[in-house]
Amino acid sequence: MDNNKKTEEFYIKLKAQLQDTALWPTEYLYKFIVVSEDAKIEKIKSLFNHLGAVIQTKPSKNGKYTSVSVNVKMKNPDAVISKYKEVAEKVEGVISL
């Protein structure tokens, strides 16, 4: 199975879970892992800048990677998934958790 198909199946499953487990709009916690490069961390921050998000970063033990947690109010599951896709498209090498 190719990655695009796996990715789409993941998002379909995620949307169903989000619809079943939350009342929308709701607070949603995104978690990303990136190589500890200021440009990548700032890019993630900028993608949530206008949404009133609370953003926390934490470097890994050896400092090679940084965890970026973004707590933000989202209007529906489609908005959550759209933001995941935007981050994946604009930040090279990002891992979404």
N, C-alpha and C positions, 0 to 999 in steps of 0.2 A: 504494500500500500504506500502511495507516495505521501510526502509531507503535507501537501496542500489538502488532500482528502482527510488526513488525520487531524489537521488543524481545524478544518470546517466541522468535523464530527465533534471535536472537543468543544467548539463554540456552541453547537446545537445542544449538547448535553449541559453545558454551563447555563445557557439561557433557560432551559427547563428547570434546572435546580434553583436558579435565582427567582423565577416566577413562583415556584412552590414554597420557598422559604422566607420570603420577605414581602412586606407591604411597601409599595413604591409611592412616592420617592423615599429613599432611605440612605443612611450612611453606608458607604462601601469602603473596605480596606483593600487597596492594591498593594502588592509586594513585588518588587523587582530586584534583581541582582545584576550589577554591571561591573565591568573592570573599573577600578578606582581611577578614573580619568575625570577631571573637573568638567570637561565639555559634555561628557555623557550624562553625568549627574545633573548638570544645569539644564540640559535638554529635557530630561524627564520633568524636572521642576517646572520648566516653562510651559510644558504641555498641559499642566494642571493649574497654571498661574491664575487664570481668570475665573476659576471655579470656587474660590474660597477654600481650597484644600489645606489641610494640616499635613505638612511633609516632614518626615524624620529620616535621617541617614545614619547608618552605622557601619563603620569599616569592619572587614573581617579581621580575625586574629592576626594574620600576617600582613594585612593592609592591601592585599592584591585586589580584593573585590569590595564593593560597597552595597549594602542593602538599602533600598529606598522604599519606605513605607508611606503611602499616600492615603489619608482618610478624607473622603469627600462625599458630599451628598449628590447622589445620582438620581435622575428622574425615572429610569426604567432599565430593565435588563439589556435592551438594545444599546442604550447609552454606555453601559458598563463595557460591553463587548466592543463597541466602536472605539472606545478609548484604549482598550488592550491592543487592538489592531493598529491604531495610530502610533502608539509607543513602539510596537514591534517594527513598524515600517520606518520610523524616523530615528531610532536609536539602535545602531548596529551592535549585535552581540548581546542584547538584553535578554534576560531570562525572566519570564513572568511566573509567579508562584500562585 
